[in-house]
């Protein structure tokens, strides 16, 4: 059985994933968004929620050298 600390860490990880997925979706939800933009955002949110998305740290490392 998991300890309270382990359970809290799991909850925190899940909250972070949900927050990242919401951020991806909110950034693309604009009046000028195309269908392709929205499909891409939904795909990105699914990747984040399934654990396949990049963490914020990985994204920050890639941004300067894009």
N, CA, C and O atoms as CSV, one atom per row, in Angstrom:
chain,resi,resn,atom,element,x,y,z
A,1,UNK,N,N,0.840,-1.188,0.000
A,1,UNK,CA,C,0.000,0.000,0.000
A,1,UNK,C,C,0.883,1.249,0.000
A,1,UNK,O,O,1.878,1.317,0.721
A,2,UNK,N,N,0.515,2.216,-0.801
A,2,UNK,CA,C,1.303,3.431,-0.937
A,2,UNK,C,C,1.139,4.318,0.296
A,2,UNK,O,O,0.071,4.380,0.905
A,3,UNK,N,N,2.219,4.996,0.639
A,3,UNK,CA,C,2.174,5.916,1.774
A,3,UNK,C,C,1.473,7.213,1.352
A,3,UNK,O,O,1.246,7.464,0.169
A,4,UNK,N,N,1.148,8.009,2.338
A,4,UNK,CA,C,0.500,9.293,2.048
A,4,UNK,C,C,1.384,10.173,1.173
A,4,UNK,O,O,0.889,10.878,0.293
A,5,UNK,N,N,2.683,10.132,1.414
A,5,UNK,CA,C,3.616,10.932,0.629
A,5,UNK,C,C,3.612,10.483,-0.830
A,5,UNK,O,O,3.584,11.314,-1.738
A,6,UNK,N,N,3.639,9.179,-1.054
A,6,UNK,CA,C,3.613,8.654,-2.421
A,6,UNK,C,C,2.308,8.998,-3.125
A,6,UNK,O,O,2.307,9.356,-4.303
A,7,UNK,N,N,1.208,8.891,-2.408
A,7,UNK,CA,C,-0.087,9.247,-2.993
A,7,UNK,C,C,-0.139,10.728,-3.344
A,7,UNK,O,O,-0.658,11.103,-4.395
A,8,UNK,N,N,0.398,11.569,-2.463
A,8,UNK,CA,C,0.404,13.008,-2.730
A,8,UNK,C,C,1.262,13.325,-3.946
A,8,UNK,O,O,0.906,14.192,-4.744
A,9,UNK,N,N,2.387,12.636,-4.098
A,9,UNK,CA,C,3.245,12.839,-5.267
A,9,UNK,C,C,2.512,12.444,-6.548
A,9,UNK,O,O,2.630,13.120,-7.570
A,10,UNK,N,N,1.760,11.353,-6.491
A,10,UNK,CA,C,0.988,10.924,-7.658
A,10,UNK,C,C,-0.082,11.959,-8.003
A,10,UNK,O,O,-0.287,12.278,-9.174
A,11,UNK,N,N,-0.753,12.474,-6.994
A,11,UNK,CA,C,-1.778,13.507,-7.208
A,11,UNK,C,C,-1.139,14.753,-7.808
A,11,UNK,O,O,-1.677,15.339,-8.747
A,12,UNK,N,N,0.008,15.158,-7.266
A,12,UNK,CA,C,0.698,16.342,-7.779
A,12,UNK,C,C,1.107,16.151,-9.237
A,12,UNK,O,O,0.971,17.069,-10.046
A,13,UNK,N,N,1.610,14.955,-9.577
A,13,UNK,CA,C,1.991,14.673,-10.960
A,13,UNK,C,C,0.781,14.744,-11.893
A,13,UNK,O,O,0.868,15.298,-12.988
A,14,UNK,N,N,-0.336,14.187,-11.460
A,14,UNK,CA,C,-1.548,14.212,-12.276
A,14,UNK,C,C,-2.078,15.629,-12.430
A,14,UNK,O,O,-2.534,16.006,-13.510
A,15,UNK,N,N,-2.022,16.412,-11.370
A,15,UNK,CA,C,-2.462,17.804,-11.460
A,15,UNK,C,C,-1.595,18.581,-12.442
A,15,UNK,O,O,-2.105,19.411,-13.193
A,16,UNK,N,N,-0.288,18.320,-12.444
A,16,UNK,CA,C,0.620,18.988,-13.371
A,16,UNK,C,C,0.301,18.607,-14.808
A,16,UNK,O,O,0.295,19.465,-15.691
A,17,UNK,N,N,0.037,17.331,-15.049
A,17,UNK,CA,C,-0.317,16.884,-16.401
A,17,UNK,C,C,-1.607,17.549,-16.870
A,17,UNK,O,O,-1.689,18.000,-18.012
A,18,UNK,N,N,-2.599,17.614,-16.013
A,18,UNK,CA,C,-3.868,18.254,-16.367
A,18,UNK,C,C,-3.641,19.738,-16.650
A,18,UNK,O,O,-4.193,20.285,-17.605
A,19,UNK,N,N,-2.837,20.377,-15.828
A,19,UNK,CA,C,-2.539,21.794,-16.021
A,19,UNK,C,C,-1.851,22.035,-17.365
A,19,UNK,O,O,-2.180,22.988,-18.071
A,20,UNK,N,N,-0.892,21.167,-17.718
A,20,UNK,CA,C,-0.203,21.307,-19.009
A,20,UNK,C,C,-1.164,21.102,-20.170
A,20,UNK,O,O,-1.109,21.830,-21.162
A,21,UNK,N,N,-2.042,20.115,-20.050
A,21,UNK,CA,C,-3.013,19.848,-21.122
A,21,UNK,C,C,-3.954,21.039,-21.290
A,21,UNK,O,O,-4.255,21.437,-22.415
A,22,UNK,N,N,-4.417,21.606,-20.186
A,22,UNK,CA,C,-5.288,22.781,-20.260
A,22,UNK,C,C,-4.574,23.960,-20.903
A,22,UNK,O,O,-5.167,24.710,-21.679
A,23,UNK,N,N,-3.304,24.116,-20.578
A,23,UNK,CA,C,-2.527,25.209,-21.150
A,23,UNK,C,C,-2.434,25.068,-22.670
A,23,UNK,O,O,-2.598,26.044,-23.402
A,24,UNK,N,N,-2.170,23.851,-23.135
A,24,UNK,CA,C,-2.095,23.590,-24.582
A,24,UNK,C,C,-3.416,23.950,-25.247
A,24,UNK,O,O,-3.430,24.608,-26.288
A,25,UNK,N,N,-4.520,23.523,-24.654
A,25,UNK,CA,C,-5.834,23.777,-25.238
A,25,UNK,C,C,-6.205,25.260,-25.189
A,25,UNK,O,O,-6.722,25.804,-26.164
A,26,UNK,N,N,-5.942,25.908,-24.060
A,26,UNK,CA,C,-6.302,27.325,-23.920
A,26,UNK,C,C,-5.510,28.212,-24.872
A,26,UNK,O,O,-6.044,29.189,-25.397
A,27,UNK,N,N,-4.232,27.876,-25.100
A,27,UNK,CA,C,-3.417,28.680,-26.007
A,27,UNK,C,C,-3.934,28.641,-27.434
A,27,UNK,O,O,-3.774,29.608,-28.178
A,28,UNK,N,N,-4.543,27.548,-27.817
A,28,UNK,CA,C,-5.016,27.419,-29.198
A,28,UNK,C,C,-6.462,27.865,-29.378
A,28,UNK,O,O,-6.924,28.022,-30.508
A,29,UNK,N,N,-7.170,28.066,-28.293
A,29,UNK,CA,C,-8.593,28.404,-28.375
A,29,UNK,C,C,-8.747,29.906,-28.607
A,29,UNK,O,O,-8.972,30.682,-27.678
A,30,UNK,N,N,-8.619,30.287,-29.875
A,30,UNK,CA,C,-8.748,31.684,-30.270
A,30,UNK,C,C,-9.706,31.762,-31.459
A,30,UNK,O,O,-9.902,30.776,-32.169
A,31,UNK,N,N,-10.297,32.926,-31.672
A,31,UNK,CA,C,-11.235,33.058,-32.799
A,31,UNK,C,C,-10.596,32.751,-34.156
A,31,UNK,O,O,-11.269,32.255,-35.059
A,32,UNK,N,N,-9.311,33.042,-34.303
A,32,UNK,CA,C,-8.669,32.825,-35.598
A,32,UNK,C,C,-8.090,31.416,-35.751
A,32,UNK,O,O,-7.470,31.122,-36.773
A,33,UNK,N,N,-8.275,30.558,-34.779
A,33,UNK,CA,C,-7.743,29.191,-34.849
A,33,UNK,C,C,-8.410,28.414,-35.978
A,33,UNK,O,O,-9.628,28.448,-36.151
A,34,UNK,N,N,-7.583,27.720,-36.731
A,34,UNK,CA,C,-8.104,26.885,-37.811
A,34,UNK,C,C,-8.435,25.496,-37.258
A,34,UNK,O,O,-8.076,25.147,-36.133
A,35,UNK,N,N,-9.115,24.741,-38.068
A,35,UNK,CA,C,-9.433,23.366,-37.666
A,35,UNK,C,C,-8.134,22.592,-37.406
A,35,UNK,O,O,-8.048,21.827,-36.445
A,36,UNK,N,N,-7.141,22.787,-38.250
A,36,UNK,CA,C,-5.851,22.108,-38.086
A,36,UNK,C,C,-5.180,22.519,-36.780
A,36,UNK,O,O,-4.587,21.686,-36.095
A,37,UNK,N,N,-5.274,23.809,-36.433
A,37,UNK,CA,C,-4.713,24.285,-35.163
A,37,UNK,C,C,-5.368,23.581,-33.981
A,37,UNK,O,O,-4.691,23.148,-33.049
A,38,UNK,N,N,-6.689,23.473,-34.031
A,38,UNK,CA,C,-7.429,22.852,-32.937
A,38,UNK,C,C,-7.154,21.354,-32.850
A,38,UNK,O,O,-7.033,20.803,-31.756
A,39,UNK,N,N,-7.055,20.700,-34.004
A,39,UNK,CA,C,-6.729,19.268,-34.009
A,39,UNK,C,C,-5.343,19.060,-33.400
A,39,UNK,O,O,-5.137,18.133,-32.616
A,40,UNK,N,N,-4.414,19.908,-33.757
A,40,UNK,CA,C,-3.059,19.824,-33.218
A,40,UNK,C,C,-3.059,20.026,-31.704
A,40,UNK,O,O,-2.353,19.321,-30.982
A,41,UNK,N,N,-3.841,20.979,-31.228
A,41,UNK,CA,C,-3.918,21.243,-29.795
A,41,UNK,C,C,-4.521,20.065,-29.042
A,41,UNK,O,O,-4.029,19.687,-27.979
A,42,UNK,N,N,-5.577,19.489,-29.586
A,42,UNK,CA,C,-6.201,18.328,-28.950
A,42,UNK,C,C,-5.213,17.164,-28.923
A,42,UNK,O,O,-5.100,16.461,-27.920
A,43,UNK,N,N,-4.504,16.967,-30.022
A,43,UNK,CA,C,-3.498,15.915,-30.081
A,43,UNK,C,C,-2.408,16.146,-29.038
A,43,UNK,O,O,-1.972,15.208,-28.369
A,44,UNK,N,N,-1.971,17.394,-28.902
A,44,UNK,CA,C,-0.951,17.727,-27.907
A,44,UNK,C,C,-1.440,17.486,-26.492
A,44,UNK,O,O,-0.696,16.985,-25.648
A,45,UNK,N,N,-2.694,17.841,-26.229
A,45,UNK,CA,C,-3.267,17.628,-24.899
A,45,UNK,C,C,-3.370,16.132,-24.594
A,45,UNK,O,O,-3.099,15.703,-23.472
A,46,UNK,N,N,-3.758,15.350,-25.586
A,46,UNK,CA,C,-3.828,13.892,-25.401
A,46,UNK,C,C,-2.437,13.340,-25.105
A,46,UNK,O,O,-2.281,12.489,-24.229
A,47,UNK,N,N,-1.429,13.817,-25.827
A,47,UNK,CA,C,-0.063,13.369,-25.574
A,47,UNK,C,C,0.362,13.678,-24.141
A,47,UNK,O,O,0.953,12.834,-23.467
A,48,UNK,N,N,0.059,14.884,-23.682
A,48,UNK,CA,C,0.421,15.271,-22.317
A,48,UNK,C,C,-0.274,14.362,-21.307
A,48,UNK,O,O,0.352,13.864,-20.372
A,49,UNK,N,N,-1.562,14.153,-21.503
A,49,UNK,CA,C,-2.323,13.347,-20.550
A,49,UNK,C,C,-1.932,11.878,-20.578
A,49,UNK,O,O,-2.089,11.176,-19.580
A,50,UNK,N,N,-1.433,11.415,-21.697
A,50,UNK,CA,C,-1.016,10.012,-21.788
A,50,UNK,C,C,0.442,9.827,-21.378
A,50,UNK,O,O,0.957,8.709,-21.386
A,51,UNK,N,N,1.102,10.923,-21.019
A,51,UNK,CA,C,2.486,10.833,-20.579
A,51,UNK,C,C,3.486,10.909,-21.706
A,51,UNK,O,O,4.678,10.703,-21.481
A,52,UNK,N,N,3.035,11.197,-22.913
A,52,UNK,CA,C,3.929,11.264,-24.059
A,52,UNK,C,C,4.382,12.686,-24.363
A,52,UNK,O,O,5.283,12.891,-25.176
A,53,UNK,N,N,3.767,13.660,-23.722
A,53,UNK,CA,C,4.120,15.052,-23.984
A,53,UNK,C,C,5.412,15.428,-23.299
A,53,UNK,O,O,5.868,14.743,-22.383
A,54,UNK,N,N,6.000,16.524,-23.750
A,54,UNK,CA,C,7.225,17.016,-23.152
A,54,UNK,C,C,6.902,17.761,-21.876
A,54,UNK,O,O,5.862,18.413,-21.775
A,55,UNK,N,N,7.778,17.668,-20.915
A,55,UNK,CA,C,7.604,18.440,-19.696
A,55,UNK,C,C,7.983,19.880,-20.003
A,55,UNK,O,O,8.596,20.153,-21.035
A,56,UNK,N,N,7.625,20.800,-19.121
A,56,UNK,CA,C,7.950,22.205,-19.333
A,56,UNK,C,C,9.455,22.413,-19.395
A,56,UNK,O,O,9.932,23.248,-20.163
A,57,UNK,N,N,10.215,21.659,-18.591
A,57,UNK,CA,C,11.658,21.781,-18.585
A,57,UNK,C,C,12.233,21.393,-19.943
A,57,UNK,O,O,13.139,22.062,-20.441
A,58,UNK,N,N,11.719,20.319,-20.553
A,58,UNK,CA,C,12.203,19.898,-21.860
A,58,UNK,C,C,11.870,20.940,-22.914
A,58,UNK,O,O,12.680,21.200,-23.804
A,59,UNK,N,N,10.681,21.544,-22.826
A,59,UNK,CA,C,10.278,22.567,-23.786
A,59,UNK,C,C,11.176,23.785,-23.665
A,59,UNK,O,O,11.577,24.355,-24.679
A,60,UNK,N,N,11.504,24.202,-22.426
A,60,UNK,CA,C,12.341,25.370,-22.215
A,60,UNK,C,C,13.737,25.138,-22.762
A,60,UNK,O,O,14.356,26.067,-23.281
A,61,UNK,N,N,14.250,23.906,-22.657
A,61,UNK,CA,C,15.560,23.598,-23.180
A,61,UNK,C,C,15.575,23.695,-24.703
A,61,UNK,O,O,16.593,24.081,-25.278
A,62,UNK,N,N,14.481,23.358,-25.364
A,62,UNK,CA,C,14.417,23.358,-26.823
A,62,UNK,C,C,14.157,24.734,-27.397
A,62,UNK,O,O,14.624,25.022,-28.499
A,63,UNK,N,N,13.431,25.601,-26.702
A,63,UNK,CA,C,13.024,26.887,-27.246
A,63,UNK,C,C,14.179,27.763,-27.721
A,63,UNK,O,O,14.114,28.266,-28.843
A,64,UNK,N,N,15.243,27.976,-26.923
A,64,UNK,CA,C,16.289,28.892,-27.383
A,64,UNK,C,C,16.955,28.459,-28.682
A,64,UNK,O,O,17.309,29.316,-29.491
A,65,UNK,N,N,17.138,27.171,-28.911
A,65,UNK,CA,C,17.841,26.716,-30.089
A,65,UNK,C,C,16.963,26.303,-31.238
A,65,UNK,O,O,17.473,25.924,-32.292
A,66,UNK,N,N,15.654,26.363,-31.071
A,66,UNK,CA,C,14.692,25.916,-32.082
A,66,UNK,C,C,15.318,25.854,-33.390
A,66,UNK,O,O,14.665,25.497,-34.371
